[in-house]
Amino acid sequence: MPPGSREPDRSTIPAPAGDVGATSPLSDVAERSTDGPAATPTPTRAGLTLLTTCLATLVALMNYTAPMTVLQQTAAGLHAGVTGQTWILNGIALGLAALLLVAGSLADNHGRRRMFVAGALLSVVAGVACATAGTTLIFVIARVVQGGATAAIIVATLGIIGHEFPPGPARARASALWGAMLGAGIALGPLLAGVLTQLLDWRATYWAYAAAFAVLAVLGALTLAESRAVVRRRADLAGVLTLGPGLAALLAAVTSGRQGWTQPLVLVLFGAAVVMLASFVLVEARVREPMLDLGLFSRPAFLLSLGGALVTGLAVIGVMSYLPAAWQRTLGWTPLVTAGWFALWSGTAFLAALQSRRLRLAPRNQLILGLGLAAAGSLLLLGSAGHWSDTRDVIALVIAGAGSGLLNSALARLAIESVPHGRASMGSGANNTARYIGSSLGVAITVAVVTTAAGPRGNVSHGVDVALVVAAAIALVGAALTLGTRAEAASSGH
């Protein structure tokens, strides 16, 4: 047990009768959790749990990627300038990164199903706000709220999987499928946005997601069993008030930095982020029951979980989030054509994550392989923004997608297994916080590199090539650092 942790190695307690869904007619599914590690669920309960959590993850990631291939149409509809377009892309990532760890702690303490349903309902409200937004400001605020709601859904789903499926093959299969949904969501989100924008307009996408989240809220209340940590920790209010604003200030500074890293607003935001995050560390070191137990940083598996997620965001998600817009600009593609090619990468990621368990690799080795493949794919994509080659670039997208899928699957396992049983949602929150901080930084780095390398003549294709090289270098450095981690990081960490 890490220093400062007071809870035993057990995962859940019975939920009170007043919990959401306690009167569900599906008694086999909504049965109460018992003290101690979760027993192997019945096939019906396991199947419905996995169906609901994976569907929710799929829809959440589809919604996350919604603006990628229709950014120009969305910006035109909202009359957004260059800065506004950056916020349209990054708004949801800000909400995600700022609230993932907070949501994970709340889910462990107050109920993972409760957090799931709350996140789905909040997503409905935010989706309607996005669909009806008349200004860039309203749209971005709604996307930030969607990020917070998505944070609740992601940590709850992975926490529920960690509770319902005991360590071993069952959990490996479940976490691999959950990781596969990340790739599937990234593949299908841009496609759906492209189709709906072409048939109707970009606003139709957000109406569709509002409806989907409403269905998920009902499905979650009916099919998920409630679970939470055996020992409920006191609310870490000081941690919440320092971490959330600190991360929000950091990502706001990164997003605004596109207009100049020495601008007064950017410097103020960076300063605020440093003060708030340093305060968070001091608070967590002194409070009796911290939201994030700093003793976890003595665990190699926990460090590997956070480091792998951060590098994945920097080297993979950042550059791949930018490429669709670059292809449209340099190759003249429509949103639907762009989404189709992009789906080759993300669809391969889905399949690779789904089949990753057959490799029987320890998470550390799977991270190394995934980062290596991601780097190779980035290098093979050199020249794609200037002169597209079906043969070369299809191979590149498949290789990069395979690497991304292996990373998603390995990180899902590490998020659960690198923390004590009763803190699975917190582990998911910490892991995904690192991932989306990395992705926001990755987008900012990519934009800065492309803009600088393009030069006064606006040679975007050259700028994209330089950004791909930078992404590959970050991935290879990450792989080398992972290779140097202690062997214990390949184990569960319990």
C-alpha positions as CSV (number, residue, x, y, z in Angstrom):
1,M,0.0,0.0,0.0
2,P,1.5,3.4,-1.0
3,P,2.3,5.9,1.8
4,G,-0.6,7.9,2.9
5,S,-3.3,5.5,1.6
6,R,-5.8,4.4,4.2
7,E,-8.1,2.1,2.3
8,P,-7.8,-1.7,2.3
9,D,-7.3,-3.6,-0.9
10,R,-11.0,-3.9,-1.6
11,S,-13.0,-2.2,-4.2
12,T,-16.7,-1.5,-3.5
13,I,-19.4,-1.3,-0.9
14,P,-23.2,-1.8,-1.3
15,A,-24.9,1.2,-2.8
16,P,-27.7,2.8,-0.7
17,A,-31.2,2.2,-1.9
18,G,-31.6,5.7,-3.1
19,D,-28.9,5.4,-5.8
20,V,-29.9,6.0,-9.4
21,G,-31.3,2.8,-11.0
22,A,-31.8,1.0,-7.7
23,T,-35.3,-0.1,-8.8
24,S,-34.1,-1.3,-12.2
25,P,-36.1,-4.3,-13.4
26,L,-32.9,-5.9,-14.7
27,S,-32.0,-7.3,-11.2
28,D,-29.2,-9.5,-12.6
29,V,-27.5,-6.4,-14.0
30,A,-28.2,-3.8,-11.4
31,E,-27.4,-6.0,-8.4
32,R,-25.6,-4.3,-5.5
33,S,-21.9,-4.5,-5.2
34,T,-20.5,-6.3,-2.2
35,D,-17.5,-5.7,0.1
36,G,-14.1,-6.8,-1.2
37,P,-12.8,-7.4,-4.7
38,A,-15.5,-7.9,-7.3
39,A,-16.5,-11.5,-8.1
40,T,-16.6,-12.6,-11.7
41,P,-19.8,-11.2,-13.1
42,T,-22.4,-13.4,-14.7
43,P,-22.3,-13.5,-18.5
44,T,-25.4,-11.4,-18.8
45,R,-24.3,-8.7,-16.4
46,A,-20.8,-8.7,-17.9
47,G,-22.1,-8.4,-21.4
48,L,-24.4,-5.5,-20.6
49,T,-21.8,-3.7,-18.5
50,L,-19.3,-4.0,-21.3
51,L,-21.8,-2.9,-24.0
52,T,-22.9,0.2,-22.1
53,T,-19.4,1.3,-21.1
54,C,-18.0,0.7,-24.6
55,L,-20.9,2.5,-26.3
56,A,-20.4,5.5,-24.0
57,T,-16.7,5.6,-24.7
58,L,-17.4,5.3,-28.5
59,V,-19.9,8.2,-28.5
60,A,-17.7,10.3,-26.2
61,L,-14.7,10.1,-28.5
62,M,-16.9,10.6,-31.6
63,N,-18.1,13.8,-30.0
64,Y,-14.5,14.8,-29.1
65,T,-13.4,14.6,-32.7
66,A,-16.5,16.2,-34.2
67,P,-14.9,19.5,-35.4
68,M,-11.7,18.0,-36.9
69,T,-12.9,17.6,-40.5
70,V,-15.6,20.4,-40.5
71,L,-13.6,23.1,-38.8
72,Q,-13.9,25.5,-41.8
73,Q,-17.7,25.1,-41.9
74,T,-18.0,25.5,-38.1
75,A,-15.8,28.5,-38.1
76,A,-17.7,30.1,-41.0
77,G,-21.0,29.5,-39.2
78,L,-19.8,31.1,-36.0
79,H,-17.7,33.8,-37.8
80,A,-14.6,32.6,-35.9
81,G,-11.2,33.9,-36.7
82,V,-7.8,32.1,-36.3
83,T,-7.9,32.2,-32.5
84,G,-11.5,31.1,-32.4
85,Q,-10.7,28.1,-34.6
86,T,-8.0,27.0,-32.2
87,W,-10.5,27.2,-29.3
88,I,-13.1,25.3,-31.3
89,L,-10.6,22.4,-31.6
90,N,-9.2,22.6,-28.0
91,G,-12.2,23.6,-25.9
92,I,-13.3,20.1,-25.1
93,A,-9.7,19.0,-24.3
94,L,-9.5,21.9,-21.8
95,G,-12.6,20.6,-20.0
96,L,-11.4,17.0,-20.1
97,A,-7.9,17.7,-18.7
98,A,-9.1,20.0,-16.0
99,L,-11.7,17.7,-14.6
100,L,-10.6,14.1,-15.3
101,L,-8.8,13.6,-12.0
102,V,-11.5,15.4,-10.0
103,A,-14.2,13.3,-11.7
104,G,-12.3,10.1,-11.0
105,S,-12.0,10.9,-7.3
106,L,-15.7,11.8,-7.1
107,A,-16.7,8.6,-8.9
108,D,-14.7,6.4,-6.5
109,N,-16.2,8.2,-3.5
110,H,-19.8,8.7,-4.5
111,G,-20.5,6.1,-7.2
112,R,-19.3,5.3,-10.6
113,R,-22.7,4.7,-12.1
114,R,-23.9,8.0,-10.6
115,M,-21.0,9.8,-12.2
116,F,-21.7,8.1,-15.6
117,V,-25.4,9.1,-15.6
118,A,-24.5,12.7,-14.5
119,G,-21.9,13.0,-17.3
120,A,-24.3,11.7,-19.9
121,L,-27.1,14.1,-18.9
122,L,-24.7,17.1,-18.8
123,S,-23.5,16.1,-22.3
124,V,-27.1,16.4,-23.5
125,V,-27.4,20.0,-22.2
126,A,-24.0,20.9,-23.6
127,G,-24.8,19.3,-27.0
128,V,-27.9,21.4,-27.4
129,A,-25.9,24.5,-26.5
130,C,-23.4,23.7,-29.2
131,A,-26.1,23.0,-31.8
132,T,-27.8,26.4,-31.0
133,A,-24.7,28.5,-30.4
134,G,-24.8,31.9,-32.2
135,T,-21.3,33.0,-31.3
136,T,-17.8,31.4,-31.0
137,L,-17.8,32.2,-27.3
138,I,-21.0,30.3,-26.5
139,F,-19.9,27.4,-28.6
140,V,-16.5,27.1,-26.9
141,I,-18.0,27.4,-23.4
142,A,-20.4,24.6,-24.4
143,R,-17.5,22.5,-25.6
144,V,-15.6,23.0,-22.4
145,V,-18.6,21.8,-20.5
146,Q,-18.8,18.8,-22.8
147,G,-15.2,18.1,-21.9
148,G,-16.1,18.0,-18.2
149,A,-19.0,15.8,-18.9
150,T,-16.9,13.5,-21.1
151,A,-14.3,13.3,-18.2
152,A,-17.1,12.0,-16.0
153,I,-18.1,9.4,-18.5
154,I,-14.5,8.2,-19.3
155,V,-13.4,7.8,-15.7
156,A,-16.7,6.1,-14.7
157,T,-16.6,3.6,-17.6
158,L,-13.0,2.5,-17.0
159,G,-13.6,2.4,-13.2
160,I,-16.6,0.2,-13.7
161,I,-14.6,-2.1,-15.9
162,G,-11.9,-2.3,-13.2
163,H,-14.5,-3.2,-10.6
164,E,-16.5,-5.7,-12.6
165,F,-13.7,-7.6,-14.2
166,P,-11.1,-9.2,-12.0
167,P,-7.4,-9.1,-13.0
168,G,-6.5,-11.6,-15.6
169,P,-7.8,-12.5,-19.1
170,A,-11.3,-11.1,-18.5
171,R,-10.0,-7.7,-17.6
172,A,-7.4,-7.8,-20.4
173,R,-10.2,-8.5,-22.9
174,A,-12.5,-5.8,-21.5
175,S,-9.8,-3.1,-21.3
176,A,-8.7,-4.0,-24.8
177,L,-12.2,-3.5,-26.1
178,W,-12.5,-0.2,-24.2
179,G,-9.3,1.0,-25.7
180,A,-10.5,-0.1,-29.1
181,M,-13.5,2.2,-28.7
182,L,-11.1,5.1,-28.5
183,G,-9.9,4.3,-32.0
184,A,-13.4,3.6,-33.3
185,G,-14.7,6.9,-31.9
186,I,-11.8,8.8,-33.5
187,A,-12.6,7.0,-36.8
188,L,-16.3,7.5,-36.8
189,G,-16.6,11.0,-35.4
190,P,-15.1,12.8,-38.3
191,L,-17.1,10.6,-40.8
192,L,-20.4,11.3,-39.1
193,A,-19.6,15.0,-38.9
194,G,-18.7,15.1,-42.6
195,V,-21.8,13.2,-43.7
196,L,-24.2,15.3,-41.6
197,T,-22.5,18.6,-42.6
198,Q,-22.8,17.6,-46.3
199,L,-26.4,16.5,-46.0
200,L,-27.6,19.1,-43.5
201,D,-25.2,21.4,-41.7
202,W,-22.5,21.2,-39.0
203,R,-25.1,21.9,-36.2
204,A,-26.8,18.6,-37.0
205,T,-23.8,16.7,-35.5
206,Y,-24.4,18.2,-32.1
207,W,-28.1,17.5,-32.1
208,A,-27.3,13.9,-32.9
209,Y,-24.9,13.6,-30.0
210,A,-27.4,15.2,-27.6
211,A,-29.8,12.5,-28.5
212,A,-27.2,9.7,-28.2
213,F,-26.2,10.9,-24.7
214,A,-29.8,10.9,-23.6
215,V,-30.1,7.3,-24.6
216,L,-26.8,6.4,-22.8
217,A,-28.1,8.1,-19.6
218,V,-31.1,5.8,-19.6
219,L,-29.0,2.8,-20.6
220,G,-26.5,3.4,-17.8
221,A,-29.2,3.8,-15.2
222,L,-30.7,0.5,-16.2
223,T,-27.7,-1.8,-16.9
224,L,-24.8,-0.7,-14.6
225,A,-24.3,-1.8,-11.0
226,E,-23.2,0.9,-8.6
227,S,-19.8,0.7,-7.2
228,R,-17.4,2.8,-5.1
229,A,-14.4,2.6,-2.9
230,V,-14.9,0.7,0.4
231,V,-13.6,3.6,2.5
232,R,-15.1,6.9,1.3
233,R,-12.5,9.6,1.6
234,R,-13.3,13.1,2.8
235,A,-13.9,15.6,0.1
236,D,-10.6,17.2,-0.9
237,L,-12.0,20.6,-1.5
238,A,-8.6,22.4,-1.5
239,G,-7.4,19.9,-4.1
240,V,-10.4,20.5,-6.3
241,L,-10.0,24.3,-6.1
242,T,-6.3,24.2,-7.0
243,L,-6.1,21.4,-9.6
244,G,-9.0,22.2,-11.8
245,P,-8.2,26.0,-12.2
246,G,-4.5,25.2,-12.5
247,L,-5.0,22.8,-15.4
248,A,-7.5,25.1,-17.0
249,A,-5.0,28.0,-16.9
250,L,-2.2,25.8,-18.3
251,L,-4.3,24.7,-21.3
252,A,-5.7,28.1,-21.8
253,A,-2.2,29.5,-22.0
254,V,-1.1,26.8,-24.4
255,T,-4.1,27.4,-26.6
256,S,-3.7,31.2,-26.5
257,G,0.0,30.9,-27.1
258,R,-0.6,30.4,-30.8
259,Q,-0.9,34.2,-31.1
260,G,2.4,34.8,-29.3
261,W,4.1,33.1,-26.3
262,T,5.1,36.5,-24.8
263,Q,1.7,38.1,-24.9
264,P,0.7,39.4,-21.5
265,L,-2.4,37.2,-21.3
266,V,-0.4,34.1,-22.0
267,L,2.3,34.9,-19.4
268,V,-0.4,35.6,-16.8
269,L,-2.1,32.3,-17.5
270,F,1.2,30.4,-17.3
271,G,2.0,32.2,-14.0
272,A,-1.4,31.3,-12.6
273,A,-1.0,27.7,-13.7
274,V,2.4,27.4,-11.9
275,V,1.0,28.9,-8.7
276,M,-2.2,26.8,-8.7
277,L,-0.5,23.5,-9.6
278,A,2.3,24.0,-7.1
279,S,-0.4,24.7,-4.5
280,F,-2.1,21.5,-5.5
281,V,1.1,19.5,-4.8
282,L,1.5,21.1,-1.4
283,V,-2.1,20.5,-0.5
284,E,-2.0,16.8,-1.5
285,A,1.2,16.3,0.5
286,R,-0.4,17.6,3.7
287,V,-4.1,16.6,3.5
288,R,-4.9,13.3,5.3
289,E,-7.0,11.9,2.5
290,P,-5.7,13.4,-0.8
291,M,-7.5,13.3,-4.1
292,L,-4.2,12.2,-5.7
293,D,-2.0,10.1,-3.3
294,L,1.5,11.3,-4.0
295,G,2.8,8.0,-2.8
296,L,1.6,6.5,-6.1
297,F,4.5,8.2,-7.8
298,S,6.8,5.7,-6.1
299,R,5.1,3.0,-8.2
300,P,6.9,2.3,-11.5
301,A,3.6,1.2,-13.1
302,F,1.9,4.5,-12.2
303,L,4.7,6.6,-13.6
304,L,4.6,4.5,-16.7
305,S,0.8,5.0,-17.0
306,L,1.2,8.8,-16.8
307,G,4.4,9.1,-18.9
308,G,3.0,6.8,-21.6
309,A,-0.3,8.8,-21.7
310,L,1.6,12.2,-21.9
311,V,3.9,11.1,-24.7
312,T,0.9,9.6,-26.6
313,G,-0.9,12.9,-26.5
314,L,2.2,14.8,-27.5
315,A,3.5,12.5,-30.3
316,V,0.3,10.9,-31.7
317,I,-2.9,12.8,-30.8
318,G,-1.5,16.2,-31.3
319,V,-0.2,15.8,-34.9
320,M,-3.0,13.5,-36.0
321,S,-5.6,16.1,-34.8
322,Y,-4.0,18.7,-37.1
323,L,-3.4,16.6,-40.2
324,P,-7.1,16.5,-41.5
325,A,-7.3,20.3,-41.6
326,A,-3.9,20.4,-43.3
327,W,-4.9,17.9,-45.9
328,Q,-8.1,19.9,-46.7
329,R,-6.0,23.1,-47.1
330,T,-3.2,21.7,-49.3
331,L,-5.0,19.0,-51.2
332,G,-8.4,20.6,-51.6
333,W,-10.3,17.6,-50.1
334,T,-13.9,17.8,-48.9
335,P,-14.7,17.0,-45.3
336,L,-16.1,13.6,-46.3
337,V,-13.0,12.7,-48.3
338,T,-10.7,13.8,-45.5
339,A,-12.7,11.8,-42.9
340,G,-12.5,8.7,-45.1
341,W,-8.7,8.8,-45.3
342,F,-8.5,9.7,-41.6
343,A,-10.7,6.7,-40.8
344,L,-8.0,4.4,-42.2
345,W,-5.7,5.5,-39.3
346,S,-8.3,5.5,-36.6
347,G,-10.0,2.4,-37.9
348,T,-6.7,0.5,-37.8
349,A,-6.2,1.8,-34.2
350,F,-9.6,0.2,-33.3
351,L,-8.6,-3.2,-34.8
352,A,-5.2,-3.1,-33.3
353,A,-6.5,-2.4,-29.8
354,L,-9.1,-5.1,-30.2
355,Q,-6.6,-7.7,-31.1
356,S,-3.7,-6.5,-28.8
357,R,-4.3,-9.1,-26.1
358,R,-3.3,-11.8,-28.6
359,L,0.2,-10.4,-28.5
360,R,0.5,-11.3,-24.8
361,L,2.8,-8.4,-24.2
362,A,3.4,-6.7,-20.9
363,P,2.0,-3.2,-20.9
364,R,5.5,-1.7,-20.9
365,N,6.6,-3.7,-24.0
366,Q,3.3,-2.9,-25.7
367,L,3.9,0.9,-25.1
368,I,7.4,0.6,-26.6
369,L,6.1,-1.2,-29.7
370,G,3.2,1.2,-30.1
371,L,5.4,4.3,-29.9
372,G,7.8,2.8,-32.4
373,L,5.1,2.1,-34.9
374,A,3.6,5.6,-34.4
375,A,7.0,7.1,-35.1
376,A,7.5,5.0,-38.2
377,G,4.0,6.0,-39.5
378,S,4.7,9.7,-38.9
379,L,8.0,9.4,-40.9
380,L,6.3,7.6,-43.8
381,L,3.6,10.3,-44.0
382,L,6.3,12.8,-44.9
383,G,5.2,14.6,-48.1
384,S,1.5,13.6,-47.7
385,A,0.4,17.2,-47.4
386,G,2.1,18.2,-50.7
387,H,1.9,15.1,-52.9
388,W,-0.5,12.4,-51.8
389,S,0.5,8.8,-52.7
390,D,-2.2,6.2,-52.2
391,T,0.3,3.3,-51.8
392,R,2.8,5.1,-49.5
393,D,0.3,6.9,-47.4
394,V,-2.1,4.0,-46.9
395,I,0.8,2.0,-45.6
396,A,1.8,4.9,-43.4
397,L,-1.7,5.4,-41.9
398,V,-2.0,1.6,-41.2
399,I,1.3,1.5,-39.4
400,A,0.6,4.7,-37.4
401,G,-2.9,3.4,-36.6
402,A,-1.6,0.0,-35.4
403,G,0.8,1.9,-33.0
404,S,-2.0,4.1,-31.7
405,G,-4.2,1.1,-31.0
406,L,-1.5,-0.7,-29.1
407,L,-1.0,2.5,-27.0
408,N,-4.7,2.8,-26.3
409,S,-5.0,-0.7,-25.1
410,A,-1.8,-0.7,-22.9
411,L,-2.8,2.6,-21.3
412,A,-6.3,1.4,-20.5
413,R,-4.7,-1.6,-18.6
414,L,-2.2,0.5,-16.8
415,A,-4.8,3.1,-15.7
416,I,-6.6,0.3,-13.8
417,E,-3.7,-1.8,-12.6
418,S,-1.3,0.9,-11.5
419,V,-3.5,2.0,-8.5
420,P,-5.2,0.2,-5.6
421,H,-8.4,-1.6,-6.5
422,G,-10.7,1.0,-4.9
423,R,-9.2,3.9,-6.8
424,A,-9.7,2.6,-10.4
425,S,-11.6,5.8,-11.5
426,M,-8.9,8.0,-10.0
427,G,-6.3,6.0,-11.9
428,S,-8.3,6.5,-15.1
429,G,-8.6,10.2,-14.3
430,A,-4.9,10.6,-13.8
431,N,-4.0,8.6,-16.9
432,N,-6.4,10.5,-19.2
433,T,-5.5,13.9,-17.6
434,A,-1.9,13.2,-18.8
435,R,-3.2,12.1,-22.2
436,Y,-5.3,15.2,-22.9
437,I,-2.7,17.6,-21.5
438,G,-0.3,16.0,-23.9
439,S,-2.7,16.3,-26.8
440,S,-3.3,20.0,-26.1
441,L,0.4,20.6,-25.9
442,G,0.8,18.4,-29.0
443,V,-1.7,20.5,-31.0
444,A,0.0,23.7,-29.9
445,I,3.5,22.4,-30.8
446,T,2.3,21.2,-34.1
447,V,0.7,24.5,-35.0
448,A,3.7,26.4,-33.9
449,V,6.1,24.2,-35.8
450,V,4.0,24.3,-39.0
451,T,3.6,28.1,-38.8
452,T,7.3,28.7,-38.3
453,A,8.5,26.1,-40.8
454,A,6.0,27.3,-43.5
455,G,7.8,30.7,-43.5
456,P,6.5,33.9,-45.0
457,R,5.5,32.1,-48.2
458,G,3.1,29.9,-46.3
459,N,4.6,26.5,-47.4
460,V,2.2,24.5,-45.3
461,S,3.3,21.1,-46.7
462,H,6.9,21.7,-45.7
463,G,5.6,22.8,-42.2
464,V,3.6,19.6,-41.9
465,D,6.7,17.6,-42.7
466,V,8.7,19.3,-40.0
467,A,5.9,18.7,-37.5
468,L,5.8,15.0,-38.4
469,V,9.5,14.7,-37.8
470,V,9.2,16.4,-34.4
471,A,6.3,14.0,-33.5
472,A,8.3,11.0,-34.5
473,A,11.3,12.2,-32.4
474,I,9.1,12.7,-29.4
475,A,7.6,9.1,-29.8
476,L,11.1,7.6,-30.1
477,V,12.4,9.4,-27.0
478,G,9.3,8.2,-25.2
479,A,10.0,4.6,-26.3
480,A,13.6,4.9,-25.1
481,L,12.5,6.2,-21.7
482,T,9.9,3.5,-21.4
483,L,12.6,0.9,-22.2
484,G,14.6,2.2,-19.3
485,T,11.9,1.8,-16.7
486,R,12.1,-0.8,-14.0
487,A,10.7,-4.2,-14.8
488,E,8.1,-3.9,-12.0
489,A,6.3,-1.4,-14.3
490,A,5.2,-4.3,-16.4
491,S,3.3,-5.9,-13.5
492,S,0.0,-4.8,-12.1
493,G,1.3,-2.6,-9.3
494,H,-1.0,-4.0,-6.7
